[in-house]
């Protein structure tokens, strides 16, 4: 499934764990951090281990069967 997530006009980026919480992929920040550390999340097709990775417009984040496109 594909989801689009719009950044606010005053927002240059969102941290990866904040994005996972904001899109309701996880219930809390601890779970988001755990999934990233375990390599369950990809950013632009590459496994991402940085919890505070800056996700910007045009990036695609994959978790399980979900794709989140930043617009």
Helices and strands as residue ranges (DSSP letters): E 2-5, E 13-15, H 16-22, H 29-37, E 41-43, E 46-47, E 54-56, E 60-63, E 66-70
